[in-house]
């Protein structure tokens, strides 16, 4: 795997385990432009990496990923062709994660918000620092959460809870995520690295091919759901990105006031 072509991520090997770190801590590892494009190719590359069997994904600094960026949202609104490109990338992110048959562990070192939360839930296991929070505030900025969250959140936590959190954008703690079935374990932040290393070692000691085939089999219904829902979700997100409510949300954020949405 050619690590050099990735400018917004860093990589480290430990035996047959590959650690991928979103490496823009000054931006809270938000995905925009280059980082979004790189993410859309990442899992196609790691699945073909001949030197790894287990993938661990984490973020540098205090956040796993803050998801999107308000200024970048404005730029996409002003440049529709770029938004269409992002739509293609978003679909590629979800499909590549579901098609990657190597086990992928999310080591959620800090907040996972929006697309950051989507990346976490499309991993096979989530181990989070007990200080981490999860949330998807798409609707708070007048956008539909079309990037895949609407596929996995109901699948993991149930439809009633998923509708509440996806509609309100309310955040929940890692421990709440455990209680709802979305997070495998919440551990003290200072113990997270060792905890994930131990779990990755456990997987790495198992038969490689049967492990990968087991994941591929489990993911069949998820891939079917993604195939049926991603076009719809991204189409709605595209439409909502041009709405007056989305423009108002961006303006309100910039002006540090509460948005006034159309009724």
LODOSE-490610 format. One record per residue: residue number from 1; residue in one letter; x, y, z of N, C-alpha, C, CB in turn. Coordinates in steps of 0.2 Angstrom, whole numbers. Glycine has a CB too. Layout:
# LODOSE-490610
<NUM,A,<X,Y,Z>,<X,Y,Z>,<X,Y,Z>,<X,Y,Z>>
...
This chain:
# LODOSE-490610
<1,X,<4,-6,0>,<0,0,0>,<4,6,0>,<-5,0,6>>
<2,X,<3,11,-4>,<7,17,-5>,<4,22,0>,<6,20,-12>>
<3,X,<7,23,6>,<5,27,11>,<7,34,9>,<9,26,18>>
<4,X,<12,35,5>,<14,42,3>,<9,46,0>,<20,42,-1>>
<5,X,<4,43,-4>,<-1,47,-7>,<-6,50,-2>,<-4,43,-12>>
<6,X,<-6,48,4>,<-11,50,9>,<-8,56,13>,<-14,45,13>>
<7,X,<-11,62,12>,<-8,68,15>,<-12,70,22>,<-9,74,10>>
<8,X,<-18,67,23>,<-22,69,29>,<-22,63,34>,<-29,71,27>>
<9,X,<-19,58,32>,<-19,52,37>,<-12,49,38>,<-23,46,34>>
<10,X,<-11,46,44>,<-5,43,45>,<-6,36,46>,<-1,46,51>>
<11,X,<0,32,45>,<-1,24,46>,<5,22,50>,<-1,21,38>>
<12,X,<3,16,53>,<8,13,57>,<7,5,57>,<9,15,64>>
<13,X,<12,1,57>,<11,-6,57>,<13,-9,64>,<14,-10,51>>
<14,X,<10,-14,66>,<12,-18,72>,<10,-25,70>,<9,-16,79>>
<15,X,<15,-29,68>,<14,-35,65>,<9,-35,59>,<11,-40,71>>
<16,X,<4,-39,59>,<-1,-39,54>,<-7,-34,55>,<-4,-46,53>>
<17,X,<-6,-30,60>,<-11,-25,61>,<-9,-18,59>,<-12,-24,69>>
<18,X,<-14,-15,55>,<-12,-8,52>,<-16,-3,56>,<-14,-8,44>>
<19,X,<-13,2,58>,<-16,7,62>,<-17,13,57>,<-12,9,68>>
<20,X,<-23,16,56>,<-24,22,52>,<-27,27,56>,<-30,20,46>>
<21,X,<-23,33,56>,<-25,39,60>,<-27,45,56>,<-19,40,65>>
<22,X,<-33,47,57>,<-35,53,54>,<-31,59,57>,<-43,55,54>>
<23,X,<-27,62,53>,<-21,66,55>,<-22,74,54>,<-15,64,53>>
<24,X,<-28,77,56>,<-29,84,55>,<-31,86,62>,<-33,86,49>>
<25,X,<-28,86,67>,<-30,87,74>,<-32,95,74>,<-25,86,79>>
<26,X,<-29,99,70>,<-31,106,71>,<-38,108,68>,<-26,110,67>>
<27,X,<-40,103,64>,<-47,103,61>,<-52,98,64>,<-47,102,53>>
<28,X,<-50,95,70>,<-54,90,73>,<-55,84,69>,<-60,93,76>>
<29,X,<-50,83,64>,<-51,78,59>,<-58,78,55>,<-50,71,63>>
<30,X,<-60,84,54>,<-66,85,49>,<-64,83,42>,<-69,92,50>>
<31,X,<-69,80,39>,<-68,78,32>,<-70,83,27>,<-71,71,30>>
<32,X,<-65,86,23>,<-67,91,18>,<-62,91,12>,<-68,98,21>>
<33,X,<-64,92,6>,<-59,92,1>,<-54,86,1>,<-54,98,2>>
<34,X,<-48,87,1>,<-43,81,1>,<-44,76,6>,<-36,84,2>>
<35,X,<-46,77,12>,<-47,72,17>,<-53,68,15>,<-48,75,24>>
<36,X,<-58,71,12>,<-64,67,10>,<-63,63,4>,<-70,72,9>>
<37,X,<-59,65,0>,<-57,61,-6>,<-53,55,-4>,<-53,65,-11>>
<38,X,<-48,56,0>,<-44,51,3>,<-48,46,6>,<-38,54,7>>
<39,X,<-52,48,11>,<-57,43,14>,<-60,39,9>,<-61,47,19>>
<40,X,<-62,41,4>,<-66,38,-1>,<-63,32,-5>,<-69,42,-6>>
<41,X,<-56,32,-4>,<-52,27,-7>,<-48,23,-2>,<-46,30,-12>>
<42,X,<-48,25,4>,<-44,22,10>,<-46,14,10>,<-46,25,16>>
<43,X,<-52,12,11>,<-54,5,12>,<-53,1,6>,<-61,5,15>>
<44,X,<-53,4,0>,<-51,0,-6>,<-44,-2,-6>,<-53,4,-13>>
<45,X,<-40,3,-3>,<-33,2,-3>,<-31,-3,3>,<-29,8,-2>>
<46,X,<-34,-2,8>,<-32,-6,14>,<-34,-14,13>,<-35,-4,21>>
<47,X,<-39,-15,10>,<-41,-22,8>,<-36,-25,4>,<-48,-22,5>>
<48,X,<-33,-22,0>,<-28,-25,-5>,<-21,-25,-2>,<-28,-21,-11>>
<49,X,<-20,-22,4>,<-14,-21,7>,<-11,-28,10>,<-14,-17,13>>
<50,X,<-6,-31,7>,<-4,-38,8>,<-1,-39,15>,<1,-40,2>>
<51,X,<1,-34,18>,<5,-34,24>,<0,-34,30>,<10,-29,24>>
<52,X,<-6,-33,30>,<-10,-32,36>,<-17,-37,35>,<-13,-25,36>>
<53,X,<-19,-39,41>,<-25,-43,41>,<-31,-39,45>,<-24,-50,44>>
<54,X,<-29,-35,50>,<-33,-31,54>,<-32,-24,54>,<-32,-34,62>>
<55,X,<-37,-20,53>,<-37,-13,53>,<-39,-9,59>,<-40,-10,46>>
<56,X,<-36,-4,62>,<-38,0,67>,<-38,7,65>,<-33,-1,74>>
<57,X,<-44,10,66>,<-45,17,64>,<-46,22,70>,<-51,18,59>>
<58,X,<-42,27,70>,<-43,32,75>,<-41,39,73>,<-38,30,81>>
<59,X,<-42,44,77>,<-40,51,76>,<-35,54,80>,<-47,55,77>>
<60,X,<-31,58,77>,<-26,62,81>,<-29,67,85>,<-20,64,76>>
<61,X,<-26,69,91>,<-28,74,95>,<-34,72,99>,<-30,80,90>>
<62,X,<-39,77,100>,<-44,76,105>,<-51,73,102>,<-46,82,109>>
<63,X,<-51,73,95>,<-57,71,92>,<-56,65,87>,<-60,76,88>>
<64,X,<-61,60,87>,<-60,55,82>,<-61,58,75>,<-66,49,83>>
<65,X,<-67,62,74>,<-68,66,69>,<-74,70,70>,<-69,62,62>>
<66,X,<-74,77,69>,<-79,81,69>,<-84,81,64>,<-77,88,70>>
<67,X,<-83,77,59>,<-87,76,53>,<-86,81,48>,<-94,76,55>>
<68,X,<-91,86,47>,<-90,91,42>,<-88,98,45>,<-97,92,39>>
<69,X,<-88,103,40>,<-86,110,42>,<-90,115,39>,<-78,111,39>>
<70,X,<-92,119,43>,<-97,124,41>,<-95,128,35>,<-99,129,46>>
<71,X,<-89,131,35>,<-86,135,29>,<-86,130,23>,<-79,137,31>>
<72,X,<-84,124,24>,<-84,120,18>,<-91,118,15>,<-81,113,20>>
<73,X,<-96,118,20>,<-103,117,17>,<-105,123,13>,<-108,117,24>>
<74,X,<-103,129,15>,<-105,135,11>,<-102,135,4>,<-103,141,15>>
<75,X,<-95,132,4>,<-92,132,-2>,<-95,127,-7>,<-84,130,-1>>
<76,X,<-97,121,-4>,<-101,116,-8>,<-108,119,-10>,<-102,110,-4>>
<77,X,<-111,123,-6>,<-117,126,-8>,<-116,130,-14>,<-121,129,-2>>
<78,X,<-111,134,-14>,<-109,139,-19>,<-106,135,-26>,<-104,144,-17>>
<79,X,<-104,129,-25>,<-101,125,-31>,<-104,119,-31>,<-93,125,-29>>
<80,X,<-110,118,-34>,<-114,112,-35>,<-111,106,-38>,<-121,113,-39>>
<81,X,<-106,108,-43>,<-103,102,-46>,<-98,99,-41>,<-98,105,-52>>
<82,X,<-95,103,-36>,<-91,100,-31>,<-95,96,-26>,<-87,105,-27>>
<83,X,<-102,98,-25>,<-106,94,-21>,<-108,87,-24>,<-113,98,-19>>
<84,X,<-109,87,-30>,<-110,81,-34>,<-104,76,-33>,<-112,82,-41>>
<85,X,<-98,79,-34>,<-92,75,-33>,<-92,72,-26>,<-86,79,-34>>
<86,X,<-94,76,-21>,<-94,73,-14>,<-99,68,-13>,<-95,79,-9>>
<87,X,<-105,68,-17>,<-110,63,-16>,<-107,57,-19>,<-116,65,-21>>
<88,X,<-103,57,-24>,<-100,51,-27>,<-95,48,-22>,<-97,52,-34>>
<89,X,<-91,52,-19>,<-86,50,-14>,<-90,47,-8>,<-82,56,-12>>
<90,X,<-95,50,-5>,<-99,48,0>,<-101,41,-1>,<-105,52,2>>
<91,X,<-104,39,-7>,<-106,33,-8>,<-100,28,-8>,<-110,33,-15>>
<92,X,<-95,30,-11>,<-89,26,-11>,<-86,24,-4>,<-83,29,-16>>
<93,X,<-87,29,0>,<-85,28,7>,<-88,22,10>,<-85,34,11>>
<94,X,<-95,22,10>,<-99,17,13>,<-98,10,10>,<-107,19,13>>
<95,X,<-99,10,3>,<-98,4,0>,<-91,1,1>,<-99,5,-8>>
<96,X,<-86,5,1>,<-79,2,2>,<-78,-1,9>,<-74,8,1>>
<97,X,<-82,2,14>,<-81,0,21>,<-85,-7,21>,<-84,5,26>>
<98,X,<-90,-8,18>,<-94,-14,18>,<-91,-19,14>,<-101,-13,16>>
<99,X,<-88,-17,9>,<-84,-22,5>,<-77,-25,7>,<-84,-20,-3>>
<100,X,<-75,-21,12>,<-68,-23,15>,<-69,-29,19>,<-65,-16,19>>
<101,X,<-66,-34,18>,<-68,-40,22>,<-63,-41,27>,<-68,-46,17>>
<102,X,<-58,-37,28>,<-54,-37,34>,<-57,-34,40>,<-47,-33,32>>
<103,X,<-57,-37,46>,<-60,-33,52>,<-57,-26,53>,<-59,-38,58>>
<104,X,<-62,-22,54>,<-60,-15,55>,<-62,-13,62>,<-63,-10,49>>
<105,X,<-58,-10,66>,<-59,-8,73>,<-59,-1,73>,<-55,-11,78>>
<106,X,<-65,2,76>,<-65,10,77>,<-62,11,84>,<-72,13,76>>
<107,X,<-56,14,85>,<-54,16,91>,<-56,24,92>,<-46,15,92>>
<108,X,<-61,25,95>,<-64,32,96>,<-61,35,102>,<-72,31,96>>
<109,X,<-56,39,100>,<-52,42,105>,<-56,49,108>,<-45,44,103>>
<110,X,<-60,51,104>,<-64,57,106>,<-70,58,102>,<-60,64,105>>
<111,X,<-73,64,102>,<-80,64,99>,<-80,62,92>,<-82,72,99>>
<112,X,<-85,58,90>,<-87,56,83>,<-93,59,81>,<-87,48,82>>
<113,X,<-93,64,77>,<-99,68,75>,<-100,68,67>,<-98,75,77>>
<114,X,<-107,67,65>,<-108,68,58>,<-105,62,54>,<-106,74,55>>
<115,X,<-101,64,49>,<-98,58,45>,<-93,55,50>,<-94,62,40>>
<116,X,<-90,58,55>,<-86,54,60>,<-90,49,63>,<-83,59,65>>
<117,X,<-96,50,65>,<-100,44,68>,<-102,39,63>,<-106,47,71>>
<118,X,<-103,41,57>,<-104,36,51>,<-98,32,50>,<-106,40,45>>
<119,X,<-92,34,50>,<-86,30,49>,<-86,25,55>,<-80,34,49>>
<120,X,<-87,27,61>,<-87,23,67>,<-92,17,66>,<-88,27,73>>
<121,X,<-98,19,65>,<-103,13,65>,<-102,9,59>,<-110,16,65>>
<122,X,<-99,11,53>,<-98,6,48>,<-91,2,49>,<-97,10,42>>
<123,X,<-88,3,55>,<-82,-2,57>,<-86,-8,60>,<-77,2,62>>
<124,X,<-82,-13,61>,<-85,-19,64>,<-86,-19,71>,<-81,-25,62>>
<125,X,<-81,-16,75>,<-82,-15,82>,<-80,-8,84>,<-77,-20,85>>
<126,X,<-83,-5,89>,<-82,1,91>,<-80,1,98>,<-88,6,90>>
<127,X,<-74,3,100>,<-71,4,107>,<-70,11,108>,<-65,-1,108>>
<128,X,<-73,14,113>,<-72,21,114>,<-70,23,120>,<-79,24,112>>
<129,X,<-66,29,120>,<-65,32,127>,<-71,34,130>,<-60,38,126>>
<130,X,<-71,33,137>,<-77,35,140>,<-79,42,140>,<-77,33,148>>
<131,X,<-75,47,138>,<-76,54,137>,<-79,55,130>,<-70,58,139>>
<132,X,<-79,51,126>,<-81,52,119>,<-88,53,118>,<-78,46,114>>
<133,X,<-91,57,114>,<-98,57,112>,<-99,56,105>,<-100,65,114>>
<134,X,<-105,54,103>,<-107,53,97>,<-113,57,95>,<-109,45,96>>
<135,X,<-114,59,89>,<-120,63,87>,<-120,64,79>,<-120,70,90>>
<136,X,<-126,65,77>,<-126,67,69>,<-131,73,69>,<-129,61,65>>
<137,X,<-128,79,68>,<-131,85,68>,<-133,87,61>,<-127,91,71>>
<138,X,<-133,83,56>,<-135,85,49>,<-142,89,49>,<-136,79,45>>
<139,X,<-147,86,53>,<-153,90,52>,<-153,97,55>,<-159,86,56>>
<140,X,<-149,98,60>,<-148,104,63>,<-146,110,59>,<-143,104,69>>
<141,X,<-142,108,53>,<-140,112,48>,<-144,112,42>,<-132,112,47>>
<142,X,<-150,109,42>,<-154,109,36>,<-152,104,31>,<-155,115,33>>
<143,X,<-149,98,33>,<-146,93,29>,<-149,86,31>,<-139,93,28>>
<144,X,<-151,82,26>,<-152,75,27>,<-146,71,28>,<-156,72,21>>
<145,X,<-146,67,33>,<-140,63,34>,<-140,57,29>,<-140,60,42>>
<146,X,<-138,59,23>,<-138,54,18>,<-132,50,17>,<-139,57,12>>
<147,X,<-127,51,22>,<-120,48,21>,<-119,41,24>,<-115,53,24>>
<148,X,<-125,38,26>,<-125,31,28>,<-127,30,35>,<-118,29,27>>
<149,X,<-128,36,39>,<-130,35,46>,<-137,32,46>,<-129,42,49>>
<150,X,<-141,34,42>,<-148,31,42>,<-148,24,40>,<-152,35,37>>
<151,X,<-143,21,38>,<-143,14,37>,<-141,10,43>,<-138,12,31>>
<152,X,<-135,12,46>,<-133,9,52>,<-136,10,59>,<-125,10,52>>
<153,X,<-137,17,60>,<-140,18,67>,<-146,14,68>,<-142,26,67>>
<154,X,<-151,14,64>,<-157,10,66>,<-155,2,67>,<-162,10,61>>
<155,X,<-151,0,63>,<-149,-7,63>,<-145,-9,70>,<-144,-9,57>>
<156,X,<-142,-4,73>,<-138,-5,79>,<-142,-3,85>,<-132,-1,79>>
<157,X,<-146,2,85>,<-149,4,91>,<-156,4,91>,<-147,11,93>>
<158,X,<-159,2,85>,<-167,2,85>,<-169,8,81>,<-170,1,91>>
<159,X,<-175,7,78>,<-178,13,74>,<-180,19,79>,<-183,11,70>>
<160,X,<-183,17,84>,<-186,23,88>,<-180,27,91>,<-190,20,94>>
<161,X,<-175,24,93>,<-169,28,96>,<-165,32,90>,<-164,24,100>>
<162,X,<-165,28,85>,<-161,31,79>,<-165,37,76>,<-160,26,73>>
<163,X,<-171,37,76>,<-175,42,73>,<-174,48,78>,<-183,41,73>>
<164,X,<-174,47,85>,<-174,53,89>,<-167,56,88>,<-174,50,97>>
<165,X,<-161,52,88>,<-155,55,88>,<-153,58,81>,<-150,50,90>>
<166,X,<-156,55,76>,<-154,58,69>,<-159,64,68>,<-156,53,64>>
<167,X,<-165,64,71>,<-169,70,69>,<-167,76,74>,<-176,68,71>>
<168,X,<-165,75,80>,<-163,80,85>,<-156,82,84>,<-165,78,92>>
<169,X,<-152,78,82>,<-144,79,83>,<-142,79,89>,<-143,86,80>>
<170,X,<-145,77,94>,<-143,76,101>,<-137,71,102>,<-149,74,106>>
<171,X,<-132,73,106>,<-126,69,107>,<-128,64,112>,<-120,73,108>>
<172,X,<-124,58,112>,<-124,54,118>,<-117,51,119>,<-129,48,116>>
<173,X,<-117,49,125>,<-110,47,128>,<-108,40,125>,<-110,47,135>>
<174,X,<-102,38,126>,<-100,32,124>,<-103,26,128>,<-92,31,125>>
<175,X,<-104,28,135>,<-107,23,139>,<-115,22,137>,<-107,25,146>>
<176,X,<-118,27,135>,<-125,27,132>,<-125,23,126>,<-128,34,131>>
<177,X,<-120,24,122>,<-119,20,116>,<-118,12,117>,<-113,22,112>>
<178,X,<-115,10,123>,<-114,3,125>,<-121,1,126>,<-109,3,130>>
<179,X,<-125,5,130>,<-131,3,133>,<-136,2,127>,<-134,8,138>>
<180,X,<-135,6,122>,<-140,5,116>,<-138,0,111>,<-141,12,113>>
<181,X,<-132,-3,112>,<-130,-8,107>,<-126,-5,101>,<-135,-12,105>>
<182,X,<-124,1,102>,<-120,4,96>,<-113,4,97>,<-122,12,95>>
<183,X,<-110,4,103>,<-103,4,105>,<-102,-3,109>,<-101,10,109>>
<184,X,<-96,-6,107>,<-94,-12,110>,<-92,-11,117>,<-89,-16,106>>
<185,X,<-88,-6,118>,<-86,-5,125>,<-83,2,126>,<-80,-10,127>>
<186,X,<-84,5,132>,<-82,12,134>,<-77,11,139>,<-88,17,136>>
<187,X,<-71,13,138>,<-66,12,143>,<-62,19,145>,<-60,7,141>>
<188,X,<-59,19,151>,<-55,25,152>,<-50,27,147>,<-52,25,159>>
<189,X,<-50,34,145>,<-46,36,139>,<-39,33,139>,<-46,43,138>>
<190,X,<-36,33,145>,<-29,31,146>,<-28,24,145>,<-26,33,153>>
<191,X,<-33,20,145>,<-33,13,144>,<-35,11,137>,<-37,9,149>>
<192,X,<-37,15,133>,<-40,14,127>,<-35,10,122>,<-43,20,123>>
<193,X,<-29,13,121>,<-24,10,117>,<-23,3,118>,<-18,14,117>>
<194,X,<-22,2,125>,<-20,-5,127>,<-26,-10,126>,<-18,-5,134>>
<195,X,<-32,-7,127>,<-38,-12,126>,<-39,-14,119>,<-44,-8,129>>
<196,X,<-38,-9,115>,<-39,-10,107>,<-33,-15,105>,<-39,-4,103>>
<197,X,<-27,-13,107>,<-21,-18,105>,<-23,-25,107>,<-15,-15,108>>
<198,X,<-25,-26,113>,<-26,-33,115>,<-32,-36,111>,<-29,-33,123>>
<199,X,<-37,-32,109>,<-42,-35,105>,<-40,-36,98>,<-48,-30,105>>
<200,X,<-36,-32,95>,<-33,-33,89>,<-29,-39,88>,<-30,-27,86>>
<201,X,<-25,-40,94>,<-21,-46,94>,<-25,-52,94>,<-16,-45,100>>
<202,X,<-31,-52,98>,<-35,-58,98>,<-38,-60,91>,<-41,-56,103>>
<203,X,<-40,-55,87>,<-42,-56,80>,<-36,-58,76>,<-45,-50,78>>
<204,X,<-30,-55,77>,<-25,-57,72>,<-22,-64,73>,<-19,-52,74>>
<205,X,<-24,-67,79>,<-22,-74,81>,<-27,-79,78>,<-21,-75,88>>
<206,X,<-32,-77,75>,<-37,-81,73>,<-36,-83,65>,<-44,-78,73>>
<207,X,<-39,-88,63>,<-38,-90,56>,<-40,-84,51>,<-42,-96,54>>
<208,X,<-35,-82,47>,<-37,-76,43>,<-42,-76,38>,<-30,-74,39>>
<209,X,<-42,-82,34>,<-47,-82,29>,<-54,-83,31>,<-45,-88,24>>
<210,X,<-55,-88,36>,<-62,-89,39>,<-64,-83,42>,<-62,-95,44>>
<211,X,<-60,-79,45>,<-62,-72,49>,<-65,-68,43>,<-56,-69,52>>
<212,X,<-61,-67,38>,<-63,-62,32>,<-70,-65,29>,<-58,-62,27>>
<213,X,<-70,-71,28>,<-76,-74,25>,<-82,-73,30>,<-76,-81,23>>
<214,X,<-81,-74,36>,<-87,-73,41>,<-89,-66,41>,<-84,-74,48>>
<215,X,<-85,-61,40>,<-87,-54,40>,<-90,-53,33>,<-81,-49,40>>
<216,X,<-88,-56,28>,<-91,-55,21>,<-98,-57,21>,<-87,-58,16>>
<217,X,<-99,-63,25>,<-106,-66,25>,<-111,-61,29>,<-106,-73,28>>
<218,X,<-108,-59,35>,<-112,-55,40>,<-114,-49,36>,<-108,-53,46>>
<219,X,<-110,-46,32>,<-111,-40,29>,<-116,-40,23>,<-105,-37,27>>
<220,X,<-118,-46,21>,<-122,-46,15>,<-129,-42,16>,<-124,-54,14>>
<221,X,<-132,-43,21>,<-138,-38,21>,<-137,-31,22>,<-143,-41,27>>
<222,X,<-131,-29,25>,<-129,-22,26>,<-128,-19,19>,<-123,-22,30>>
<223,X,<-124,-23,15>,<-123,-21,8>,<-129,-20,4>,<-118,-26,4>>
<224,X,<-134,-25,5>,<-140,-24,1>,<-144,-18,3>,<-145,-30,3>>
<225,X,<-144,-16,10>,<-147,-10,12>,<-144,-4,9>,<-147,-10,20>>
<226,X,<-137,-4,9>,<-133,1,7>,<-135,3,-1>,<-126,1,8>>
<227,X,<-135,-3,-4>,<-137,-2,-11>,<-144,1,-13>,<-137,-9,-15>>
<228,X,<-149,-1,-8>,<-155,2,-9>,<-156,9,-6>,<-160,-3,-6>>
<229,X,<-152,11,-1>,<-153,17,2>,<-149,23,1>,<-153,16,10>>
<230,X,<-142,21,-1>,<-138,27,-2>,<-140,32,-8>,<-131,24,-4>>
<231,X,<-142,29,-13>,<-144,34,-18>,<-150,38,-16>,<-147,30,-25>>
<232,X,<-155,36,-12>,<-160,40,-10>,<-158,45,-5>,<-165,35,-6>>
<233,X,<-154,42,0>,<-151,47,5>,<-147,52,2>,<-147,43,10>>
<234,X,<-142,51,-2>,<-138,56,-5>,<-142,61,-10>,<-132,53,-9>>
<235,X,<-147,58,-13>,<-152,63,-17>,<-155,68,-13>,<-157,58,-21>>
<236,X,<-158,65,-7>,<-161,70,-2>,<-156,75,1>,<-165,66,3>>
<237,X,<-150,72,2>,<-145,77,5>,<-143,82,0>,<-139,73,7>>
<238,X,<-143,80,-7>,<-142,85,-12>,<-147,90,-12>,<-141,81,-19>>
<239,X,<-153,88,-12>,<-159,93,-13>,<-159,97,-6>,<-166,89,-13>>
<240,X,<-158,95,-1>,<-158,99,5>,<-152,104,6>,<-158,94,12>>
<241,X,<-147,102,2>,<-141,107,2>,<-142,113,-1>,<-135,103,-1>>
<242,X,<-147,113,-5>,<-149,119,-9>,<-155,123,-6>,<-151,117,-16>>
<243,X,<-157,120,0>,<-163,123,3>,<-162,130,7>,<-166,118,8>>
<244,X,<-167,134,7>,<-166,140,11>,<-164,139,19>,<-172,144,11>>
<245,X,<-166,133,21>,<-165,131,28>,<-158,130,29>,<-169,125,30>>
<246,X,<-154,127,24>,<-147,125,25>,<-143,132,25>,<-145,120,19>>
<247,X,<-145,136,20>,<-142,143,20>,<-143,146,26>,<-144,147,14>>
<248,X,<-149,146,29>,<-150,150,35>,<-146,147,41>,<-157,149,37>>
<249,X,<-145,140,41>,<-141,137,46>,<-134,139,46>,<-142,129,46>>
<250,X,<-131,139,40>,<-124,142,39>,<-123,149,41>,<-122,141,32>>
<251,X,<-128,153,39>,<-128,160,41>,<-128,161,49>,<-133,164,38>>
<252,X,<-133,157,52>,<-133,158,59>,<-127,155,63>,<-139,153,62>>
<253,X,<-124,150,61>,<-118,148,64>,<-112,153,63>,<-115,141,60>>
<254,X,<-112,156,57>,<-107,161,56>,<-108,167,61>,<-106,164,49>>
<255,X,<-114,169,62>,<-116,175,65>,<-118,174,73>,<-123,178,62>>
<256,X,<-117,167,75>,<-117,165,82>,<-124,167,85>,<-112,169,86>>
<257,X,<-129,165,81>,<-136,166,83>,<-140,159,82>,<-139,172,80>>
<258,X,<-146,159,84>,<-150,153,83>,<-153,154,76>,<-156,153,88>>
<259,X,<-154,149,72>,<-157,149,65>,<-164,150,66>,<-155,143,61>>
<260,X,<-167,153,61>,<-174,154,60>,<-176,150,54>,<-177,161,60>>
<261,X,<-179,144,55>,<-181,140,49>,<-188,141,46>,<-180,133,51>>
<262,X,<-188,140,40>,<-195,140,37>,<-200,136,40>,<-195,139,29>>
<263,X,<-206,138,41>,<-212,134,43>,<-217,132,38>,<-215,137,49>>
